Amino acid sequence: MNLTTVDDPVQRKFLPSFLRGVAEENKLVTSPNFVVTQALVALLADKGARLRPNYDKTDVEKRGLIAHLYTHPSYNPTAVGPLELANALAACCLSSRLSSGHRQWAAQQLVRTLAAHDRDNQSRPQTFADMAGDLRKCSSVKLEAHQSRVITCGWCSRKGLLATSGNDGTVRVWSVTQNQYTLQLTCVFNRTAGSPEEGGQCLGSPGDPSLSPLVWSVTGKYLAAAMEKLVNIWQVNGGKGLLDVQPHWVSALAWPEGEAVSLWCGEPKDVLLVGRMDGSLGLIEVRDACTMHRTELDHCYRKDVSVIHIAWYSEDRPFAVGYADGKLLIGTKEPLEKGAVVVIDAHKESITSIKWDPTGQMLLTCAKEDVVKLWSSPGSGSSPGAGWTCLQSLPHPAQVNGVAWCGLTGHGARPLNMLATCCQNGLVSVWTVPQDASAFPESPSSGSEPRRDNEPKAKRKQQQSSSRRVEGAVCVFQLKGHITPVRTVVFSPDGLALVSGGVGGLMNIWSLRDGSVLQTVIAGSGAIQNIVWIPDVGVAVCSNRSKDVLVVNCSTDFMSSHQVLATCRTALKKQGVVGLNMAPCMRAFLERLPVMLQEQYSYEKPHVVCGEQLVHSPYMQCLASLAVGLHLDQLLCSPPVPPHLRLCPLEPATCTWSPGEWAWLDCFSTTVKAAEALARGNTFPEAFAVPDLEPVPKEEMVLLMDNSTWGSGMDEQIMSWATSRPEDWHLGGKCDVFLWGAGRHGQLAEAGRNILVPTTAPSFSQAQQVDRHHQSNVFIKTFFLHQLISQSAVQKPSLKPQTASNAGVEARWLGKTP
């Protein structure tokens, strides 16, 4: 006998809970075969179905996974497999052949399946790289660049050209667009009579491939590269290159990054700064296509200390030079005044990289250690060597290998910049940095004044509290997608993506909207040397064991169209749900979830607003629960801007995002997360705080948003109060309560009409209506939770109080007892 077909209420109460729920939710389904299927699915969903079947290594090897990941501790073969149950339920939700009742049942079971797996899963992934092929792959093209291995590449935004240098002694210039890749120019290194003919074996400096510079001039007119003691400068539009023989091996080259704002000496010139391994600096001025002049900067010479890196923002500003002994030199091309050159003891180890921020006011230094430092430049009225201070040191868990600034500058009252760092342990970090030097915390290294004993205590306390409010650089993302050292990081031109590459040829493209992986590419077997971002095309990657340059067509349109799947994949992987590459229906369901959600909301909204339907359908509630559980609310309810521009006003001309389209989902998400914070004693979400006209100090806001002070002991006191004095909790009893609402949608209690602010009432009898089930022994947390959900319904008529059965579904999805 099929137990789910029992109609006798007396017999039905002896059924298991999951069978009773199935039978009650599907009274319209009359097919006995489908009822059996429903019972089986409910059993698997509620009891936590195993979503990780046996792993077929041979099948995955055919998909192109790199072999060395199999033996790594973070790669668990048993965690790779299809989501049979979730995939089948997703197919039912997408099917147009099933009735609405069947699709609603499938959506409910899908929520329960994922919730049960999240509840039973205890493991968390160590890397989010897409090695299994969960995401849609973008196309890529290999440029047959050189006859020997590629060393480095560089992009010229002014001309829209890509330059690559190879160990065959050539530099090649490419025109790269969305549909065309053409070789524009091949530049061959000029040699003197005494230099060896086998130029390919001598390109660059010995020992470190990073000492093989290839740089574009700011105008895009010239391209410079170095080989041993030779500096070659080519004119991009053709002609024979210029050759300059240096007194020692060349280790660094730098053109000014931007055009000078003002030069008292006249028109700007194309000047190239050359650093050498003996510690000397030279300045090459290119006068025309045939002549150039070199000047030795003797005032910047440091004997027998190799120059590692040079950063020069513009010709009218000082340049920065990093050395192998950890020293940092700030100097100018002409020693016109005293103090024009200053040497700073910046790091203990050799400096590996120096980067100016987009404004040219802040300098970022990186060395072979686990700390990067931010330095402030002096004001325009002071000498170049005066006032240089370390604003902040950013500690990391391992040695930092590379740094990068985002080219977009912040604006507004408190403008921010953004930078990224990559470490030897595979960690990639993204930071927001204030543009104003006064927004950094004071420290002895930043030139803070000593404390005076005769200062009043109140004044010192005020200064200490104000210094605590200053944050400085803040880490917004810690991206874990590499298990090998990361060598380089680069921001996209719009600041919405970050690409990282490291040892083993693994490259990840990250979304900076939520920190999810958008694409994982294996560029080759060797380490990735250099990555450049090509606007409207993607990224160009150089690997140290390849003759080719890989161009990955990960354009802005591709990334925005695949952002939803990347966000859902990251949320599922954090909960231990893997194997989307073998669940095509589940993947298609996740990609279409925002469209399905908005279509269903638009369909149901008129019926709810006019009062024909009190609450939204369970199907709509399940879709909304899935969107919040998969963190799609953070993606859909916020504009597509980089982290450091989130507080800046949007530009209507460039932003197509509409804040009202998903306002109802934002309200629903805030309500659900606030309810979860109440149930778990966690911090309230940021959206729970109503913006005030006056800014609130951060330490006070943290105290206000903290919900952990309400413990179980207070719950016991409330229940003891309700037990010992029940008359306080009955209608007419004396008990101060807060009531509000607008008398709609069956709220728990109201204190009149249009009372949107909580108002004190002497008892529950002041309410216009009270739910019968809550007339006595009302638990104070439950009361507040119902008021919170009801208030959301008042503000957004599209959100209604949950039914009891579906409230349990959402509660389990959030990981708490309903």
N, C-alpha and C positions, 0 to 999 in steps of 0.2 A: 504494500500500500504506500502511495506517495504521501509522505507526511505533510507536505506543504499544501495539499489540497483539502486538508481537514477544515471544515467550516464551523464545527462546534466550538464555541469559545472556551468551554470547559476543557476539551481535549487540547485546544491550541496552546493553552498556557503551560502545558507540559513539554512543548517543543523547545529546543535550544534557542537562545536569544537571536543568533544570527539567522536561523530559519524563520523565526517569527517576524523579524524585520523584513526579510525578503518577501514573505507572503503578504505583509501589510502594504509594502511599497508597490506591489505588482498585482493588485486585485483585478486589473483589467486584462491581464495576460491569462488566457485560457488554455494555451497549448501545454499538455502535460510534459512533452519533451523539453520545452523551453524552461518550464518550472524546475525540472531536474538540473538543467544547466545553470539556472540562477542559484540554486542551492549550493552547487559545487563551487561556483565562482565566489559566492559569499563566504563559504568555508575557507577557501584559499586566501581571500582578501583579508578577512578578519583575523585569521590565524598566522598571517605573515608568510606568504608564499615565497619559496626560494627562487630568487630572480637571478641566480648565478649558477648555471649548469656547468657540466664538465667542459674543459677548455681543450680545443683542438689546435695544437701548435702548428700543425702542417697547414691548416687552413689560413691561419693568420700570417704565416710566413709568405704565403702567396700574395698577401695584401701589401707586401713591401716593408714590413717592420724591420728596423735595424736589429741585428742579432744580439748586440751587447746589452740591450735593455732587458733581455730575458733573465739574465743572471743578476740583475741589480736588485737589492733588497726592496726597493720601493715598487717594483713591478711584480704584482701578484697574479700569476696566471689564472688562478681559480676565480678571480674577480671579473673576468672577461667572459661575456656571454649574452645571448639575446634576452629580451624581456618578453617572454611568451605571453604571460597573462596581461601585462600592461599593453603590449602591442595589439593583442586581440580586442581588448576593451577600447583602445583608441580607434581601431578600425570600425567598431560599432558606432562610436560617436561621429565618425566621418561619413558613415554610410547613408546614402539617400534612399535606400530600399527599406530601411527599418522605420518603424513608427516613432513618433516623438516620445512615447512612453518607454520604448526600448532604448533609445539614445539617452534618455534621462537616467535610466537604470545603469547603463554602461558608464556614464559620467560619475555617478555616485560610487560605483565599485572601483573605478579608477582612482578616485580620491582615497578610498579606504585601502587600496592596495599599496599606494605610495606611502600613506601614513603608517601602515603596519610595518613596511620595510624600514622606514626611517626610525621607528620605535625600536625595532630589534637589531638594527645595525649599530655596531660600536666602532668600526674602523673608519678612518678618514684618510683620503688620498694624500700622498706626499708631493705629487706633481699633477698639474692640470693640462699638460701637453696632450694634444690630440694625436696619439700614436695609432689608435685603432681606426681612425677615419669616421668619427661620429659626425663631423661637420662637412658641409659641402666644400669641395676642393675648388680653388680657383686655378685658372690656367697659368702656365709659366713657359718661358722661352729661354733657350740657351744661346747666348751670343758667343760664337767661336772667336774669342777675342785675340788670343796670342798662341804662338807656337810653343811656348814654355809656360810655366805656371804663372798665374795672375798674382800680382802683389797687392795692389790697392786700386781704388776707384774714387772718383770725385764728381759731384754734380754742380753745374753752373746754372743757377736759377735765372740769371739775366739773359743768357743765350738759349737755355733749354737744351744743353748738351751734356753728355756723359763722357767722361775721360777715364780710361783704364791704362794702367801700367803693368808690364809683364817682365818676366825675367829674361825675355829674348832681346832686351835693349830697345823696346819701342813703347811709345805712348800713342793710343788710338782714341779718336774722338768719334762718338756715336750720336746720331739723332734718334731719340726714342720717343715715340708717341703711342697711342693706344693700339693702333693697328699696323704700325710700321717701325722697323728697326734697320737703320742704314748706317754704314760706315762713312763718315764724312772726311776724316783726315787721319793719316798715319805719320807720326813724328818719330824720326830715328835719332838716337842720341849721337851728337857730334863728339868726336874724340880728337885728342891731340896726337901728335906723331908718336909720343912715348907711351900712350895708353895701349893696353892689350886689345887685340882684334876681337877676342871672344868677349864682347861686351855683355852678353847675357849672363855671364857668370859673376859679373861685378856690379850689377845694378843694386843700388842701395848700400846701406852701411852694414858692417858685419855684425853677426850675433843676434840682432833683433829686427824682425821684419817691419816693426812699426817705425823704424828709422829709415824708411824709404818714402820720403815725402812727395806728394803730388798735389799741387795747389793751383786754384784759379784766382786771377785778379778780380777785384770787386766789379770792374766794368765788363768782365768776360772777354776782354780783348786778348789777354795773354794767359799762357799756361806754363807753369814752371815745374821742373822735376830735377832730382839730384842723383848722381852716380859717382860714388867715391868722392873725389875732390872737384868734380865737374858739376856746374849748374847750367842747365839748358833752359832757355826761355823761348817759347814758340809763339808766333802770332797766329791766332786761330784761323783767320781768313786766308792763310797761306804764306809762303815765303820761307826762306832759310832761317833756322833757329839761331838764336844768339848763344854763345858759349862763353862762360867765365870760369877760369881755373882758380880755385880757392887755395889758400895756404895750408889747409888741413881738411880732413874728411868732414863732409857736411852731414849733420845729424838732424837739422830742423829747418823748415822754410815757412814763411808766413807773409802773405799780403795783408794789408788792412782789410778787416771784415766789412766795413762800411765806408761810405764816402765822408770826407771831412765836412763838418758844418761850416767852419771858418778857418781860413789859413791866411796869416798875415804876410806870408811870403809869395802869395799869388795863386795861380791856378793849381789845382791838385795834379799830382804826378803819379805815375805807376812806379811804386817803389817796393822792393822785395827785401825782407829782412832774413838774413842767413845766419844760422847758428852752427857752430862747429864743435868737434869732439875735444878740442883743446881749450874750450871755454871762451873763445873769441866770437865776436859778432861783426857782421858786415852788412852794409846797406847798398843794394844795387838799384840804381835809378835807370829805368828804361826810357830813353829820350825819343827814339823812333824805332822803326823796324830794323835798322842796321846798326845803331849805336846804343851803348849803355855805359854807365859809370859806376864804379864801386868805391864806397867810402868805408874805411875801418872805424868802428865805434870803440876807440881805445878806452873811453871813459866807462864802458860797460864790460871790460875784459876781466874775467876771473881765471886765473892761471890754472891749467891742468885739471879743470873740472868740466866734464862733458855737459853740453847743452842738450837737454832731452826734448823740451817742448817750448813753443813760442805762441803767445796769444796777443794779437794787436787789433784793437777795436776800430780805431780810425787813425789817420795820419796826424791829426791835431791833438791826439791824446797819448798818454804814455803806453808803452808795451810791457808785457810781463814775460819773464823768462824763467823756466824751471830747470834745475840742475840735478845731476846725479847724486849730490850729497844732501838733497832735501832743501836746499836754499831756494828762495824766490827773489828774483831781481825785478825791480820796477824802475824803468828808465825811459829816457827820451832819445830821439835820434841826434839831438844837438845839445851839448852841455852848456846851456846859456846862463844858468844860474846855479848857485850853491844848493846842494841838496837835490839836484835833479835825478840822482840815482840813489836808490836805497836797496839794501840787501836784507831780507827777512829770513829768520830761521823758522821756516814754515813747517817742515816735516823732518822726522828722524830718518826716513828711508828715501830712496830716489823718487823724485816726482815723475809721474807718468803722463799726466794730462793737466792742462790749464784751459779753462773756458770762461769767457766773458758772458755775462747775462745779456739779454736783448737790449737793455738800456745802456750798457757800458759802464754802469756804476758799481757793479759787484763782480768779484772774481771768485771762481770756484777752482780749488786745487785738489788734486788726487795724487796719492803716492802709493808705494807698495806696502800699504798698511791698511788697517781696518777703520780708518777715519778719513773723511773728507772735510775740508774747511772752507768757509765763506769769509771773504775779505771785502771790506768796504773801501772804496776809492775816496780820495780827498775831494773837497769842494773845488769849484772852479776858480776861486780866488787864492788858493793855497798852492804851494809848490808840489810837484809830482811826488816827491818822497815824503811829504808830511801827512800825518793823520791816518796812515794805513793801519787798520786794526782788524783783528780776527773777530768777526761777528758771532760765529757759532761753529762748533765742531759737531759733525753728524756721525755718531758711532754706528758701526755695522758688525754683524756677527762673524765676518770673515774679511779677507783682503779685498779691497775694491779694485776692480780691473778697468772700469770705464765710467765716464759721466757724460751727461748731455743736458743742454738747456732746451726748453720749448721756445720756438721762435715767436709765439704770440705773447704779447705783454698785457698784463691786467690793467684795468682802469676803474675809476670810481673813488670812493672815499679812502678805502684801504686796498690799494692795488697789490696783486700778488703775481709772482712768476712761478714757473714750474720746472723742476729738474728731475732727472732719473739717474740712478746708480746701479751698477751690476757688480756682483761679488764672485769670489772664487768658489763658494759653495753652491752657486746656481741661483741665488736669490736676486731678484730685481725689485728695487724700491722706487717709488714715485713720491716726490715731496713738493709741497707748496711753500714758497719763500716770499716774505714781504719785500716789497721794493724799497720801502723806507728803512734806513738803518736804525732809526729809533724804535722800530717795532721788534727788535731783538732783545733777549734778556741780557742784562748787564752781567759782566764777569770780570775778574781781574785782568784777563788777557785782552779785553775789549776797552781798556782804558778807563774803568770806573774809578771815581774818586774815593779815597779812603774815608772811613767813617770818622766823624769828629765827636769826641766825647761830650762837648758842650752843646751839641744839638739836642733839642727837646725830644723826648721819647715818642711823643705823638707824631712829630714830623718824621722821625725815622720809621715808625710803624707804617705811616702813610706811604713812604717811599718803598718800603718792602712789599706792601700789598700791591702797589702799582707795578712793581717789577715782576710780581708773580702773575699779573694779568697778561704780561707780554709773553707770547709763545715763541715767536721766531719761526723757524722752519718746522713744518708738521708733515709727518709721513701719512699719506692718504691711501697708499696701496703697497702691499708686499706680495709680489707676484711670484708664484712658485710653479714654474714650468720647465725647469732644467735640473738635471741631476749631475751635470758636469759644469765646469767653470764657464761663466758668461764673459765674453770678451768685449762686446760692443752693444750700445743701445742708441736708438735714434727715434725722435718724435716725428709724427706725420705733420704736414704743413698746417692742418686745421687743429692740431692738438688733441684729437679724439682717439688716436691710436699710438701705440709704441711698439717698436720691433726690437727684439733682442736675439742675439746670436752668440754661440759659444763653441766649445770643443765638441767634436763629433759631428759637426755640420748641422746641428739642430737649431732651427730658427722659429721663434714664436711671435705672432702678431697679436697684441693685446688691445682690448677695448678699454679706454680710460673713462668710460661712462660707468662701468661697474667692475672692472678688473677681470673680465672673462677672456678666454682665449678665442680669438676669431679664426686663426689659421695656424697650423703647424706644418713646417716644410723641412725636409731633409735636403740641404743644399749640396751635400757631398760627404765624403768620409773624413776630410780634414777639418781643422778648426776654421771658423769663419773669421776672416781678417777684418773685413770692412763691409758696412751696409750703408747705402744712401737711399733716401726716399725721393721718388720721382713723382711730382704732382700729376694727378689724373691718370696715373699708370699703375704705380705700385712701388716695389722696392727692388733694388739691384744688389746682389750678394756676391762677394768675392770669397772663395775658399782657398786655403793655402795649398791644396793638393789638386787643383783643377786648372785647366787651361781656359775654361769658359767662365763667363759671367752669367749668373742666373737672374733673370728678370721675372719676378712674381707679380702677376696682374691683379693685385689686391687693391682695387680702386676704392674711392669713397663710396660710390654707389653699391659696390659689392659688399662692403663691410656693413653699411646701413641696412641692406636687405637681409643679411644673415645674422644680425645682432640678436634677434629674438631667440633663435635656436642656440646661439652661444651662451646667452644668459640662462636659459633653461638647462642646458647641459651642465653648466657650472653648479647650479643649485642642486641638480640630481646627483652629481658626483660628490658633492659635499655630504650628501646623505647616503653615499655608498651605492647608488643606483648607476650601473655602468652597462655598456653594451648597446648604445643607440645605433651603432653602425649595423647591427643585425636586427633592428626593430624599425623597419621603414614606415609602418603605419604610425607608430608612436612619434617618430621624428616629424612626419607630415602633420600630425595633430598639434605638436608643439609649435610648428611654424605658423599654423593657421589659428592658433588660440586667440591672439588679439582680435583678428577679424571676426571670428565666431562670437567672441564676447561682446564686441561693439554692435554686431548685427542683432544679437539676442536682446541686448539692452534697448536698442532703438525700437525693437518690436514690442517689448513689454512695457516700456515707459508710458505710452499713452493710456494703457489699461490701468496702470497703477495710479497715475496722476488723477484720472477722472473718478477714482474710487471703485471702479469695476472689480479690481483685484487688490486685495489688501497688501500682499507681499509678492515679491518676485517668485518665479517658479523654482523648484529644487534644481532644475537643470541650470538655470542662470546662477544660482547660488554656488553650485559645484564649479562652474567655470570661473567664477570670481575667486573662489577659494584656491583653485589651482593657480590662478594668476598671482595671487599674493604668496602662496607657498613656494612658487618658482621664482619669486623676486621680480616678476615682470612689472609690478607696480612702480618700482624704482626706475625702470626704464621708460615706461609709458607716461608716467605722471611728472616727469622732469624734462626740461629742454635739453637738446643734444649739444652740450657745451663741455669744454674741458673742466677738470676739477678746480683750477684756479680762477675760472670765470663764472662759477656758479652764483656768486653773490653780485655779479655785475648786471646792470640792466641789459635786456635783450635788444638787439638791433632788428627792427621790423623788416628792414630791406633784405637781410641775409637769413633770417630765421623763419621757417615755415611751420614751426610747432605752435599748436593752439592750446592754451592752458585750459579752456573749457571742455575740450573733447573728452578728457579722462578725469575730470574733477570728481565725478561720482566714485570712481575707483580709488582715488586718493583719499576721499573721506572714509570709504569702506575699509581701506587698508589701515588707516590711522585707528579706526575703531577696533579692528581685530587685534592689532599690535598692542594697543592700550589694554585691551582685555587680557591678552597674554601676559603683559607686564604685571597686571594685578594678580593674575593667578600664580605666577612664578616668582613675584617679588623682584622683577628686573627693572631696569631703567626704562622710563617711558620713551617712545620714539620722538625724534626731533619735531615731527609734524604735530605732535600733541600740544606743543607750546604755541600759544597765540602770539603773533608778533606784536610787540609793544612799541609805543612811540619813543620811549627812552630805552637805550641799550642797557641790558642787565649784565653785570660782570659774570664771567664764565664760571667762576667758582660758586657763585650764588645759584646760577642756572643748574649746575650739576647737582647741587643740594636739593633744588626744587624738583628736578626730574627723577631723583633717586627714589625708588619704591621699595628698596630693600629693608627700610627701617620697620616696616609692618611685618612682624614675625608671627609664627604660630602661637606664641604666648598671648599675643593680643587677640587672636582668633578665639582662644580659650576663654579670655576675659569677656568677650562679646557673648559667647554662647552661655557662659555662666550667668551673665546679666539677663539674657533672654530666658534662662531657666528659673532663676530666682525671682525675677520680677516680670512675669509675662504680661502684666497689665500695661507696662510701658510700650509694649509692642502691638497691642490690640488697637482697634479703631477707638478713638476717644482717649487713649492713654496719653500721659504726659511724657513726651520724648522729643527733644529737639532734632529735627530732620531737615535736610535740604531738598526742596522740590522745585522742579522746573519743567517746562514743556509748552506745547501749544494745543493740547487736546486732540491729537490726531493719531491714527494708526495704532490704537490700543496700547498707549504707553502705560507704564506701570503706575505712575502717579503724576499729577500736575498740580500746580499752585495757581491756577487761573489760566487765562488766555495770553499767548504770546509772551510768556515769562521765559526768556532765553538765558537769563543769568540765575544761577542757583540762589534760592531765597529761603531763609530760615522760617520754619513753621513749628508751632508748639507740639503738634502730633500729626499722625497720619490722617486724622479726621479732616484736616484742612485740604486734603487732596480732592480734586473733582471726581476722580475715579481711581479705584485700587483693584488690582487683580485679585480674584478670590483666593488663588493659591498662595498669596503672599500677605494675607491678613494677619497672620500670626507667625511668630518665630521667623521673622525675615532676617536673613543673614546680611550684615551690613555690606559686605563685599559684593554679594549677589545683587543687592539693591542698587549699589552704585554702578555695577556693570550694566544692569538693565537700563538705568537712567542714561548711561553713556551711549548705548546702542540706540535708545529711543531718541536722544538728542540728535544723533547722526541722521535719523530718519526725518527729523524736523528740518534740519538744514538742507538735506538733499532728499526730496520726496521719493527718489528712485530707490533709496535704501530703506528697507523695512525690517522690523524685528524678525529674527529667524524662527522657524518652527522648531519644535523640540527635537525632532528626529534629525534634521539637517544641522542643527546646532552641534549635535554630537559628532557629525561628520567633520565639521570644521574644527571642532576642538581636538579631535584625534589628529587631524592634519597638522595642527599647531603643536602637537606633542604633549597635550595636557588632558586631564580627565574632564569630560564634558560635565 
